[in-house]
Amino acid sequence: MLWREVVDSRTNDYVRRWMRHFQALRATSVERWIQPLAAVSLPTWVHPLTPAERDLLVDEHWRRLTDRPGHDPEEFEPIIEALEKDILEAQEESDVGAAFVRLGTRAPLDSAIFVEGSLQVDGGTEALEVLLQSERVFDDLCLMQECGYAPTVIVRPWLELEAGTELRAFIQGRRLVGLSQRLLDRVHPELVARAPELEDAVKRLCADLEQRWPLDDLVVDLVVTDEGAKLVDLHPFLPWTDPALFSWDQPFDRYKFRYMH
């Protein structure tokens, strides 16, 4: 039985929902915007997967879910070798000598390796396992199968960032219409203390990129470093994207910067 045949599954629900909005999802995938916006983004390595490699990852995850033998490890060697190369280069840019791996669409934050340990990866084999364990990655790969899209694996250096400097911006009509604290676990003293400075950095970047955004409407994750605001991720401006301290039930009619204090 293939994943498509489990009609009422979480994966099928996800694929049906996002197929209608795949153009927006594709436009916000890292590989689609990183090259023109690299100067204002975190360091990023992009490894394209072939359709055959995409299908291999989908089938391997599905075999595990259905308690069937997996593929021969040799089939994964080209992916592992490519990730190993990118990870080694990314580690050189990290203060702690580590890297982070994800798809162009989403990160495998539900992977058991990440949940039980660290978000850092040290090599190609571990990076592949992180991707294979993730249902988020599986869902996105299945969506790409249905839409005929070849995904990419994104590798970044592990950077020790102050949580309070991570922000989520809301862009509508190419203009900044809202700004929020991104990590909502607690009050972040560094954010409270530096709020005007962080807000100003984000406003400057958004103004500079007004005519360069890949879509008119976006949700943008940023981090403010010593070099200014940097892009981390882009998301579709849709209700399935986390609104942080805003609500999709309320229009973004007046700009606000919201954070816990």
Order of alpha helices (4+ residues) and beta strands (2+ residues): alpha-alpha-alpha-beta-alpha-alpha-beta-alpha-alpha-alpha-beta-beta-beta-alpha-beta-beta-beta
